[in-house]
Amino acid sequence: MLQPLIDWLYGLPFVQWLIKLAPRFHTAFVEADRWQMYLKGLVITFEITLVSIAMGLVLGLFVAMVRTAHDQQRPGRRNPLLGVVNLICKVYTTVIRGTPMMVQILIWAFVILRGERNKVMVGMIGMGVNAGAYISEIIRGGLMSVDPGQSEAGRSLGLGYFDTMRFIIIPQAFKNILPSMGNELVTLFKDTSLVNAIGAAEMTYYANRIGGKTYDYMPPLIGIALIYLFFVIILTWLQGKLERRLAQSDRR
């Protein structure tokens, strides 16, 4: 009974195309254990993502706290040193957010760190500095969204600025910035493919190498696109789960 259905499916143009494509994917992924190269590239991709997001969080938190502290100064009680640091932070965020990440990575690799052979590390630095500018604005928006009365309450309890931020403001702002931070993490994970331009051996780098060896670029590139998509779906699902859990804790 199933034979007519199977014959009909085999006759479909799309199925015929998949059948013809199967040997090409076998060559790109299975033959000569090439899947190990993709796995190696995937590990490097995750390393770049994690180091970059960590750098971005440190830079972003510092810049956001400086700019928030400057904006919340009382009239007539301006700190000149804070004003200078705030100006540097504003220039940093303006330049980084106003130029393409690809150009920034190339500048890091061939201008600032042109003698460095570890291109993966160069890519981490370039992406971390870029992430810091965007994360700083995300965190600053979250900090500014918290009621100013919360800061005054912290001061009235004898807490300093940084303690007030640490124990009162930042925990409340975290829930507000979580969706944007999740999007930044997903963007960083996908943008790791850009470091291939400077020779960093991540997943796209190995896909291009395999395509050059087999003279067939379509299977490896489609394959890594599906790998990126798979992990982006997982990251998005984890982000949504964390958001729902935080929403449930608020109701309690």
C-alpha positions in Angstrom: 0.0 0.0 0.0 2.9 2.4 0.7 4.7 1.7 -2.5 2.6 4.1 -4.7 3.2 6.8 -2.1 6.9 6.1 -2.0 7.1 6.1 -5.8 5.2 9.4 -5.9 7.5 11.0 -3.4 10.6 9.8 -5.3 9.1 11.4 -8.4 8.9 14.9 -6.8 11.6 17.3 -8.2 12.5 18.5 -4.7 13.1 14.9 -3.5 15.2 14.2 -6.6 17.2 17.3 -5.9 17.9 16.1 -2.3 18.9 12.7 -3.6 21.4 14.2 -5.9 22.7 16.5 -3.1 23.3 13.7 -0.6 26.7 12.6 -2.1 27.9 16.2 -2.0 27.0 16.5 1.7 28.7 13.2 2.4 31.9 14.5 0.7 31.7 17.8 2.6 30.9 16.3 6.1 31.7 12.6 6.3 34.5 11.8 3.9 38.0 12.0 5.4 36.4 12.8 8.8 35.8 16.4 7.8 33.1 16.7 10.5 35.9 17.0 13.0 37.0 20.3 11.3 33.5 21.7 11.7 33.5 20.6 15.3 36.8 22.3 15.9 35.5 25.4 14.3 32.3 25.3 16.4 34.4 25.1 19.6 36.4 28.2 18.6 33.1 30.0 17.6 31.8 29.4 21.2 35.1 30.5 22.7 35.1 33.8 20.7 31.4 34.4 21.7 31.9 33.8 25.4 35.1 35.8 25.7 33.6 38.6 23.6 30.4 38.8 25.7 32.5 38.7 28.9 34.7 41.6 27.7 31.6 43.4 26.5 29.9 43.1 29.9 32.9 44.5 31.8 33.4 47.4 29.4 29.6 48.0 29.0 29.0 48.0 32.8 31.8 50.5 33.4 30.8 52.8 30.6 27.1 52.6 31.6 27.8 53.4 35.3 30.1 56.3 34.3 27.5 57.9 32.0 24.7 57.3 34.4 26.6 58.8 37.3 27.4 61.8 35.2 23.8 62.3 34.0 22.5 62.0 37.6 24.8 64.7 39.1 23.0 67.5 40.9 23.2 71.0 39.4 26.2 72.9 40.8 28.0 69.8 42.0 29.7 68.6 38.8 32.8 66.4 39.1 35.3 67.6 36.4 37.1 64.2 36.4 33.9 62.4 35.9 33.1 64.8 33.0 36.3 63.9 31.2 35.8 60.2 31.7 32.2 60.5 30.5 33.4 62.4 27.4 35.8 59.5 26.6 33.0 57.0 27.1 30.7 59.0 24.7 33.4 59.1 22.0 34.0 55.4 22.4 30.4 54.4 22.0 29.9 56.9 19.1 32.9 55.6 17.2 32.2 51.9 17.8 28.5 52.0 17.1 29.1 54.3 14.1 31.5 52.0 12.2 31.0 48.5 10.8 32.3 45.6 12.9 34.1 44.1 10.0 36.2 47.3 9.6 36.9 47.4 13.3 38.2 43.8 13.2 40.4 44.5 10.2 41.8 47.6 12.0 42.6 45.5 15.1 44.2 42.7 13.0 46.2 44.8 10.4 46.8 48.1 12.2 46.7 48.0 16.0 47.8 44.3 16.5 49.4 43.7 13.1 52.3 41.7 14.6 50.0 39.3 16.5 49.8 35.8 15.0 46.9 34.6 17.2 44.1 35.8 15.0 41.5 34.2 17.3 42.6 36.4 20.2 42.5 39.5 17.9 39.0 38.6 16.9 38.0 38.2 20.5 39.4 41.7 21.3 37.7 43.3 18.3 34.4 41.8 19.0 34.6 42.4 22.7 35.3 46.1 22.3 32.4 46.3 19.8 30.1 44.5 22.1 31.0 46.8 25.0 29.7 49.8 23.2 26.3 48.2 22.5 26.0 46.6 25.9 26.8 49.9 27.6 23.8 51.5 26.0 21.6 48.5 26.9 22.7 48.7 30.5 22.5 52.5 30.7 18.9 52.3 29.4 18.1 49.7 32.0 19.7 51.8 34.8 17.8 54.9 33.7 14.5 53.0 33.7 14.7 52.3 37.4 12.9 54.9 39.6 15.4 57.6 40.8 13.8 57.2 44.2 15.5 53.9 44.5 18.9 55.6 44.5 17.8 58.1 47.1 16.6 55.2 49.3 20.0 53.6 49.0 21.8 56.8 49.9 19.4 57.3 52.9 20.5 53.8 54.1 24.1 54.9 54.1 25.1 53.1 50.9 27.7 54.7 48.6 27.1 55.1 44.8 28.6 51.8 43.8 27.0 49.8 46.6 23.6 51.4 45.7 24.1 50.3 42.1 25.3 46.8 43.1 22.6 45.9 45.6 19.6 48.0 44.5 19.7 49.4 41.0 21.4 46.7 38.9 19.2 43.8 40.2 16.1 45.7 39.2 17.6 46.8 35.9 18.6 43.3 35.0 15.0 42.2 34.3 14.6 45.2 32.0 17.7 44.6 29.9 17.5 40.8 29.7 15.7 40.7 26.3 18.2 43.1 24.7 21.1 41.3 26.3 19.8 38.0 24.8 19.6 39.6 21.4 23.2 40.9 21.7 24.4 37.4 22.6 22.7 35.9 19.6 24.1 38.7 17.3 27.6 38.1 18.7 27.4 34.4 18.1 26.4 34.9 14.5 29.0 37.7 13.9 31.9 35.4 14.9 31.8 34.5 11.2 33.4 37.9 10.5 36.7 36.9 12.1 37.2 34.6 9.2 38.3 37.7 7.2 41.5 37.9 9.3 42.2 34.2 9.2 40.8 33.2 12.5 40.0 29.4 12.4 36.4 29.4 13.4 33.5 27.5 11.7 33.3 29.6 8.5 37.0 29.4 8.1 36.9 25.6 8.0 33.8 25.6 5.7 35.7 27.7 3.2 38.7 25.4 3.4 36.6 22.3 2.8 34.8 24.1 -0.1 38.2 24.8 -1.6 39.4 21.2 -1.3 36.2 19.7 -2.7 35.6 22.5 -5.3 32.0 22.6 -3.9 31.2 25.4 -1.5 27.4 25.0 -1.3 27.2 21.9 1.1 29.7 23.2 3.7 28.2 26.7 3.7 24.6 25.5 3.9 25.7 23.1 6.6 27.2 25.7 8.9 24.2 28.0 8.2 22.0 25.2 9.7 24.4 24.8 12.6 24.2 28.5 13.4 20.4 28.4 13.1 20.2 25.4 15.4 22.2 27.1 18.2 20.4 30.4 17.7 17.0 28.6 18.2 18.4 27.0 21.4 19.7 30.4 22.8 16.4 32.1 22.0 14.5 29.3 23.8 16.8 29.6 26.8 16.3 33.3 26.9 12.5 33.0 26.7 12.5 30.4 29.5 14.6 32.7 31.8 12.3 35.6 31.0 9.2 33.5 32.0 10.9 32.4 35.1 11.7 35.9 36.2 8.1 37.0 35.4 6.8 34.2 37.6 9.1 35.3 40.5 7.7 38.9 40.1 4.1 37.6 40.5 5.1 35.9 43.7 
